[in-house]
Amino acid sequence: MDEAASVPGKAGSPVRLGLRENWPQFALLVVINAFVGGMVGIERTVVPLIGSEEFHVTSTTLIVSFIVSFGVVKALANLVSGQLADAWGRKRVLVLGWLVGLPVPFMIIWAPTWEWVIAANALLGVNQGLAWSMTVIMKVDLVGPKSRGLAVGLNEFAGYLAVGVTAFLTGYLASQYGLRPVPIYLGIGYAVLGAALSILLVRDTRDHIRLEASSHAQQAAPISFRQVFALTSFGDRNLFAASQAGLVNNLNDGMSWGIFPLFFASFGLGVERIGILKAIYPATWGILQIATGSLSDRWGRKGLIVAGMWVQAAGLFLTAATHRFEWWIVGSLLLGLGTAMVYPSLIAAVSDASHPTWRARSLSVYRFWRDLGYAIGALSAGLIADSFGLSWAITSIAALTFLSGVVVAVVMSDVSRSSTDPSSRRAT
């Protein structure tokens, strides 16, 4: 498709596909997604420690319960986000996500019991499921098919760099002022700025969808959400491979979110140095996605996904096997590198395999399975840690991550990015 092609928009101005043609809105969405990521970053270092040190929760499974509530709710929000985006428009769903997220930092600051933190994370899950989904989908809408990997890479770069920077800042602030309330003040600023920019400056991308769809063959009949769910979950080889890899990727992220601070603290590491380790992983992940997203456009998705899952596994094995800060830095770097290889490539692979008219719904199903991994990873790691120890929890998830890469290597094929008809590929 010629991405320079244009059609009149509703306001009369021409609508064109491409990063250069839409850079002001694209850049705005990058900034907004940095605020979305920052909302998660306020919890990466301090919230597990709030559970253990302030509320004296002794069970690892109970401590990571806030991640379980976050993961389940975010997965469900992802699942409905594509349907809502097609029905209401992308901007309205983005704004709704921010409105739900506004109370989160206040609830964490004022929480009198651990249950309040769990409830705050349920709201954070809705915020992330709606707001992050829309920034991804809108960027894919704007750039067209030729630059999807780059678009996703830039989106995830902003979000996860913000996660890493905020994890570091909250660790530093906690070491100076305590776990609450000062470190959580960052979240108030993120929520207010993200909501304001979304309401005042973001424009919807429906005209861009219509322009891209006009270059694709018309589907014989409209495809239902049930059909999209089945195709994305297990009916199409590439979509199935991407969905299981996404689930396992966030399964190990959910484990690291809840288990790593407790694991590092068990060896006497202070909160500031824990914050450094917790920042390295998402910051590496975020920064490198600019390169890996673009490389997936040139090299294809499969190789980066397989290698990325195996690099993640290596980082997790190294972290579990060593007891020194320097080796944990290397493990965090490997985990960030592997995730950077995987994350934008998976979203781009799902976009490649989906028709523009149901791409938002397919992405929402993929993100449902991917973010359900947060809950599964946190819960399973907590149970393993309570029974066998923290090192065994990390090692078990590392092995599962390696096996997920094997599944992608066997099942996925790198099809032409212009091919969006899953019926042309053999179902699983």
C-alpha positions as CSV (number, residue, x, y, z in Angstrom):
1,M,0.0,0.0,0.0
2,D,1.2,3.5,-0.7
3,E,1.3,5.1,2.7
4,A,1.3,8.6,1.1
5,A,-2.2,8.0,-0.2
6,S,-4.8,10.2,1.5
7,V,-8.5,10.7,1.8
8,P,-10.5,13.6,3.2
9,G,-11.1,13.5,6.9
10,K,-14.3,14.5,8.6
11,A,-12.9,17.9,9.3
12,G,-12.0,18.3,5.6
13,S,-8.2,18.0,6.0
14,P,-6.5,15.1,4.2
15,V,-5.8,12.0,6.2
16,R,-2.5,10.2,5.4
17,L,-0.8,7.1,6.8
18,G,2.8,7.3,8.0
19,L,5.0,8.3,10.9
20,R,6.3,11.5,9.2
21,E,2.8,12.5,8.1
22,N,1.3,12.1,11.6
23,W,4.3,13.0,13.8
24,P,2.6,15.6,16.0
25,Q,-0.2,13.2,17.2
26,F,2.3,10.3,17.3
27,A,4.7,12.3,19.5
28,L,1.8,13.3,21.8
29,L,0.8,9.7,22.2
30,V,4.4,8.8,23.0
31,V,4.4,11.3,25.8
32,I,1.0,10.1,27.1
33,N,2.2,6.5,27.2
34,A,5.2,7.6,29.2
35,F,2.7,8.8,31.9
36,V,0.8,5.5,31.6
37,G,4.1,3.6,32.2
38,G,5.0,5.9,35.1
39,M,1.8,4.9,36.9
40,V,3.1,1.3,37.0
41,G,6.6,2.5,37.9
42,I,5.5,4.0,41.2
43,E,4.8,0.4,42.4
44,R,7.7,-1.6,41.0
45,T,10.0,-0.9,44.0
46,V,8.1,0.3,47.0
47,V,4.7,-1.5,47.0
48,P,6.0,-5.1,47.7
49,L,8.1,-3.5,50.5
50,I,5.0,-1.6,51.9
51,G,3.3,-5.0,52.2
52,S,6.2,-6.7,54.0
53,E,7.4,-3.7,56.1
54,E,4.4,-1.6,56.8
55,F,1.6,-4.1,56.8
56,H,3.8,-7.0,58.0
57,V,2.4,-9.5,55.5
58,T,4.6,-12.5,55.9
59,S,3.2,-14.7,53.1
60,T,4.9,-14.1,49.7
61,T,1.7,-15.2,48.0
62,L,-0.3,-12.5,49.9
63,I,2.3,-9.9,49.2
64,V,2.1,-10.5,45.4
65,S,-1.7,-10.5,45.6
66,F,-1.7,-6.9,44.5
67,I,-0.1,-8.0,41.2
68,V,-2.8,-10.7,40.8
69,S,-5.6,-8.2,41.1
70,F,-3.8,-5.9,38.7
71,G,-3.1,-8.6,36.1
72,V,-6.6,-10.1,36.1
73,V,-8.3,-6.7,35.8
74,K,-5.9,-5.4,33.2
75,A,-6.4,-8.6,31.1
76,L,-10.2,-8.2,31.2
77,A,-9.9,-4.4,30.4
78,N,-7.6,-5.3,27.5
79,L,-10.2,-7.8,26.3
80,V,-13.0,-5.2,26.1
81,S,-10.8,-2.3,25.0
82,G,-10.7,-3.3,21.3
83,Q,-14.5,-3.7,21.2
84,L,-15.0,-0.4,23.0
85,A,-12.5,1.3,20.6
86,D,-14.4,0.1,17.6
87,A,-17.8,1.1,19.1
88,W,-16.9,4.4,20.8
89,G,-13.7,5.5,19.2
90,R,-10.1,5.3,20.5
91,K,-10.0,8.7,22.2
92,R,-13.0,8.1,24.4
93,V,-11.6,4.8,25.7
94,L,-8.2,6.5,26.3
95,V,-9.9,9.3,28.4
96,L,-12.0,6.7,30.3
97,G,-8.8,4.8,31.2
98,W,-7.2,8.0,32.7
99,L,-10.4,8.9,34.7
100,V,-10.3,5.4,36.3
101,G,-6.6,5.8,37.1
102,L,-6.9,9.1,38.9
103,P,-7.7,7.7,42.4
104,V,-4.9,5.1,42.4
105,P,-2.0,7.1,43.9
106,F,-4.3,8.6,46.6
107,M,-5.5,5.1,47.6
108,I,-1.9,3.9,48.0
109,I,-0.9,6.9,50.0
110,W,-3.9,6.7,52.3
111,A,-4.3,2.9,52.5
112,P,-5.0,1.8,56.0
113,T,-4.9,-1.9,55.2
114,W,-3.3,-4.1,52.5
115,E,-6.8,-4.6,51.0
116,W,-6.8,-1.0,49.9
117,V,-3.6,-1.5,48.0
118,I,-5.1,-4.5,46.2
119,A,-8.2,-2.4,45.3
120,A,-6.0,0.4,44.0
121,N,-4.2,-2.1,41.8
122,A,-7.5,-3.3,40.4
123,L,-8.2,0.3,39.3
124,L,-4.7,0.6,38.0
125,G,-5.4,-2.5,35.9
126,V,-8.3,-0.8,34.2
127,N,-6.2,2.3,33.7
128,Q,-3.4,0.3,32.0
129,G,-5.7,-2.0,30.0
130,L,-7.6,0.9,28.5
131,A,-5.0,3.7,28.3
132,W,-2.0,1.7,27.2
133,S,-4.1,-0.4,24.7
134,M,-5.3,2.8,23.1
135,T,-1.9,4.4,22.7
136,V,-0.6,1.2,21.0
137,I,-3.7,0.9,18.7
138,M,-3.7,4.6,17.8
139,K,0.0,4.6,16.8
140,V,-0.6,1.5,14.6
141,D,-3.5,3.2,13.0
142,L,-1.5,6.3,12.3
143,V,1.6,4.8,10.7
144,G,0.1,2.1,8.4
145,P,1.5,-1.4,7.8
146,K,5.1,-0.5,6.8
147,S,6.3,0.9,10.1
148,R,4.3,-1.1,12.7
149,G,7.4,-2.5,14.5
150,L,8.9,1.0,14.8
151,A,5.6,2.5,16.0
152,V,5.2,-0.2,18.7
153,G,8.8,0.1,19.6
154,L,8.5,3.8,20.2
155,N,5.3,3.3,22.2
156,E,6.8,0.7,24.4
157,F,10.1,2.6,24.7
158,A,8.2,5.5,26.2
159,G,6.1,3.4,28.5
160,Y,8.8,1.1,29.9
161,L,11.5,3.8,30.1
162,A,9.1,5.7,32.3
163,V,8.5,2.5,34.4
164,G,12.3,2.2,34.9
165,V,13.0,5.8,35.7
166,T,10.1,5.9,38.1
167,A,11.2,2.7,39.8
168,F,14.6,4.3,40.4
169,L,13.1,7.6,41.6
170,T,10.7,5.9,44.0
171,G,13.5,3.8,45.4
172,Y,15.6,6.9,45.9
173,L,12.8,8.8,47.5
174,A,11.9,5.9,49.7
175,S,15.4,5.7,51.0
176,Q,15.3,9.4,51.9
177,Y,11.7,9.9,53.0
178,G,10.2,6.5,53.7
179,L,7.9,4.2,51.6
180,R,4.9,6.5,51.8
181,P,3.7,9.1,50.9
182,V,6.6,11.0,49.1
183,P,7.5,8.3,46.4
184,I,3.8,8.1,45.4
185,Y,3.5,11.8,44.7
186,L,4.9,11.1,41.3
187,G,1.8,9.1,40.4
188,I,-0.5,12.1,41.1
189,G,1.5,14.2,38.6
190,Y,1.4,11.4,36.0
191,A,-2.4,10.9,36.3
192,V,-3.3,14.5,36.1
193,L,-1.0,15.3,33.1
194,G,-2.0,12.1,31.2
195,A,-5.7,12.8,31.7
196,A,-5.4,16.5,30.7
197,L,-3.4,15.8,27.5
198,S,-5.8,13.0,26.5
199,I,-8.9,15.2,26.9
200,L,-7.5,18.4,25.4
201,L,-5.2,17.4,22.5
202,V,-5.6,13.8,21.3
203,R,-7.6,13.2,18.1
204,D,-9.3,10.0,17.1
205,T,-7.9,7.8,14.4
206,R,-11.0,6.4,12.8
207,D,-10.3,8.1,9.4
208,H,-6.9,6.4,9.3
209,I,-8.5,3.0,9.8
210,R,-10.9,3.7,6.9
211,L,-8.0,4.7,4.7
212,E,-5.9,1.6,5.4
213,A,-9.0,-0.7,5.1
214,S,-9.7,0.8,1.7
215,S,-6.6,-0.9,0.3
216,H,-7.5,-4.4,1.6
217,A,-9.8,-6.8,0.1
218,Q,-13.3,-6.7,1.6
219,Q,-14.1,-9.6,3.9
220,A,-16.9,-11.8,2.8
221,A,-18.8,-11.2,6.0
222,P,-18.2,-9.2,9.2
223,I,-16.2,-11.2,11.7
224,S,-17.6,-11.5,15.2
225,F,-15.7,-11.0,18.5
226,R,-16.1,-14.7,19.2
227,Q,-14.4,-15.5,15.9
228,V,-11.6,-13.0,16.6
229,F,-11.1,-14.5,20.1
230,A,-10.9,-18.0,18.7
231,L,-8.5,-17.0,15.9
232,T,-6.2,-15.0,18.2
233,S,-6.2,-17.6,21.0
234,F,-5.7,-20.8,19.0
235,G,-7.2,-20.8,15.5
236,D,-4.3,-19.2,13.7
237,R,-0.7,-20.4,14.1
238,N,1.0,-17.0,14.3
239,L,-1.6,-15.5,16.5
240,F,-1.5,-18.5,18.9
241,A,2.3,-18.5,19.0
242,A,2.2,-14.7,19.8
243,S,-0.4,-15.1,22.5
244,Q,1.3,-17.8,24.4
245,A,4.6,-16.0,24.2
246,G,3.0,-12.8,25.4
247,L,1.5,-14.6,28.3
248,V,4.8,-16.1,29.4
249,N,6.7,-12.9,28.8
250,N,4.4,-11.1,31.3
251,L,4.3,-14.1,33.5
252,N,8.0,-13.7,34.2
253,D,7.5,-9.9,34.5
254,G,4.8,-10.4,37.1
255,M,7.1,-12.8,39.0
256,S,10.0,-10.3,38.9
257,W,7.7,-7.4,40.0
258,G,6.7,-9.2,43.2
259,I,9.6,-11.6,43.9
260,F,12.7,-9.7,42.9
261,P,12.4,-7.0,45.7
262,L,11.9,-9.7,48.3
263,F,14.7,-11.8,46.9
264,F,17.2,-9.0,46.8
265,A,16.1,-7.8,50.3
266,S,16.6,-11.3,51.7
267,F,20.4,-10.9,51.0
268,G,20.4,-7.5,52.9
269,L,20.2,-5.2,49.9
270,G,18.8,-1.7,50.8
271,V,15.8,-0.2,49.1
272,E,17.9,2.3,47.1
273,R,20.0,-0.5,45.5
274,I,16.8,-2.5,44.9
275,G,15.4,0.5,43.1
276,I,18.5,0.5,40.8
277,L,18.0,-3.1,39.9
278,K,14.3,-2.7,39.4
279,A,15.0,0.3,37.1
280,I,17.6,-1.4,34.9
281,Y,15.3,-4.1,33.6
282,P,12.4,-1.9,32.3
283,A,14.8,1.0,31.3
284,T,16.8,-1.4,29.1
285,W,13.6,-2.9,27.8
286,G,12.2,0.5,27.0
287,I,15.3,2.1,25.4
288,L,16.2,-0.9,23.2
289,Q,12.7,-1.2,21.8
290,I,13.4,1.7,19.5
291,A,15.9,-0.5,17.7
292,T,14.3,-3.9,18.0
293,G,10.9,-2.6,16.8
294,S,12.5,-1.2,13.7
295,L,14.6,-4.4,13.2
296,S,11.5,-6.5,13.3
297,D,10.2,-4.6,10.3
298,R,13.4,-5.5,8.4
299,W,14.3,-8.9,9.7
300,G,10.9,-10.4,10.5
301,R,9.3,-11.1,13.8
302,K,10.0,-14.8,14.6
303,G,13.8,-14.7,15.1
304,L,13.6,-11.8,17.5
305,I,10.8,-13.4,19.5
306,V,12.5,-16.8,19.8
307,A,15.9,-15.3,20.7
308,G,14.4,-12.8,23.1
309,M,12.6,-15.4,25.1
310,W,15.8,-17.4,25.5
311,V,17.8,-14.3,26.5
312,Q,15.1,-13.6,29.1
313,A,15.4,-17.1,30.4
314,A,19.2,-16.7,30.7
315,G,18.8,-13.5,32.7
316,L,16.4,-15.2,35.1
317,F,18.6,-18.2,35.6
318,L,21.6,-15.9,36.3
319,T,19.6,-13.9,38.8
320,A,18.5,-17.0,40.7
321,A,21.9,-18.6,40.7
322,T,24.0,-15.7,42.0
323,H,24.0,-13.7,45.2
324,R,25.9,-10.6,44.3
325,F,24.7,-7.1,43.2
326,E,27.0,-7.1,40.2
327,W,25.6,-10.3,38.8
328,W,22.1,-9.2,39.4
329,I,22.8,-6.1,37.3
330,V,23.9,-8.4,34.4
331,G,20.8,-10.5,34.9
332,S,18.5,-7.4,34.8
333,L,20.3,-6.3,31.6
334,L,19.7,-9.6,30.0
335,L,16.1,-9.7,31.1
336,G,15.6,-6.2,29.6
337,L,17.4,-7.0,26.4
338,G,15.3,-10.2,25.8
339,T,12.0,-8.4,26.6
340,A,13.0,-5.6,24.2
341,M,13.5,-8.1,21.5
342,V,10.1,-9.8,22.2
343,Y,7.7,-7.1,23.1
344,P,7.3,-4.9,20.0
345,S,7.8,-7.9,17.7
346,L,4.8,-9.7,19.3
347,I,2.4,-6.8,18.9
348,A,3.6,-6.2,15.4
349,A,3.2,-9.9,14.5
350,V,-0.4,-9.8,15.8
351,S,-1.0,-6.6,13.7
352,D,0.4,-8.3,10.7
353,A,-2.0,-11.2,11.0
354,S,-5.1,-9.1,11.6
355,H,-7.3,-7.3,9.1
356,P,-7.6,-3.6,9.8
357,T,-11.4,-4.0,10.5
358,W,-10.8,-6.4,13.4
359,R,-7.2,-5.6,14.3
360,A,-8.1,-3.7,17.5
361,R,-10.1,-6.6,18.7
362,S,-7.4,-9.1,17.9
363,L,-4.8,-6.9,19.7
364,S,-7.2,-6.7,22.7
365,V,-7.4,-10.6,22.8
366,Y,-3.6,-10.9,22.5
367,R,-3.2,-8.3,25.3
368,F,-5.8,-10.2,27.4
369,W,-3.7,-13.4,27.3
370,R,-0.4,-11.4,27.6
371,D,-1.5,-9.5,30.7
372,L,-3.2,-12.4,32.3
373,G,0.4,-13.5,32.6
374,Y,0.9,-10.9,35.4
375,A,-1.6,-12.7,37.6
376,I,-0.5,-16.2,36.7
377,G,3.2,-15.3,37.2
378,A,2.8,-13.5,40.5
379,L,0.5,-16.2,42.0
380,S,2.5,-19.2,40.8
381,A,5.8,-17.6,41.9
382,G,4.3,-16.7,45.3
383,L,3.1,-20.3,45.8
384,I,6.4,-21.8,44.7
385,A,8.4,-19.3,46.9
386,D,6.3,-20.1,50.0
387,S,6.8,-23.9,49.4
388,F,10.4,-24.1,48.1
389,G,12.0,-20.6,48.4
390,L,12.5,-17.5,46.3
391,S,15.3,-18.9,44.1
392,W,13.1,-21.8,43.0
393,A,10.3,-19.5,42.0
394,I,12.7,-17.6,39.7
395,T,14.2,-20.7,38.3
396,S,10.9,-22.3,37.5
397,I,9.7,-19.2,35.6
398,A,13.0,-19.1,33.7
399,A,12.5,-22.7,32.5
400,L,9.0,-21.9,31.4
401,T,10.2,-18.9,29.5
402,F,12.8,-21.0,27.6
403,L,10.0,-23.5,26.6
404,S,7.8,-20.7,25.3
405,G,10.6,-19.7,22.9
406,V,10.7,-23.3,21.7
407,V,7.0,-23.2,21.0
408,V,7.4,-20.0,18.8
409,A,10.3,-21.6,17.0
410,V,8.2,-24.6,16.0
411,V,4.8,-23.0,15.4
412,M,5.3,-19.4,14.1
413,S,6.1,-18.5,10.5
414,D,7.2,-15.2,9.2
415,V,4.6,-14.3,6.7
416,S,4.6,-11.3,4.4
417,R,3.5,-8.3,6.4
418,S,1.0,-7.4,3.6
419,S,-0.8,-10.7,4.2
420,T,-3.6,-10.3,6.7
421,D,-5.9,-13.2,5.9
422,P,-5.4,-15.9,8.5
423,S,-7.3,-18.3,6.4
424,S,-4.3,-18.5,4.1
425,R,-2.3,-20.1,7.0
426,R,-2.8,-23.6,8.5
427,A,-4.6,-23.4,11.8
428,T,-3.1,-24.9,15.0
